[in-house]
Amino acid sequence: MSNYNYDQLSSMLAKLASDDGFRDSMLGDPVRALGGLGIALDPAKVPAARRLPSKDVATADHAALASQQIGENGMVLFLLSGVSASRLAS
């Protein structure tokens, strides 16, 4: 993932926090799910074993994004591995 903006990340986190269909899509075909938000993800970087953060963690990460910029350091990859953005920042 190299080109995305705040609105795309915000939309992704909001959907991860509340949209079960989007969450299912992220687990099944994250390249397509993110493509629907205008976020390009290299299929070679998608881990074979995927899991998502809980809806509560996604909600907290969405709030963190709103209050500060979260860096690119694996934004989608951390979501696919279930790691919280707060742990990425530390």
Helices and strands as residue ranges (DSSP letters): H 6-18, H 20-28, H 30-35, G 43-45, H 55-67, H 75-81, H 85-89
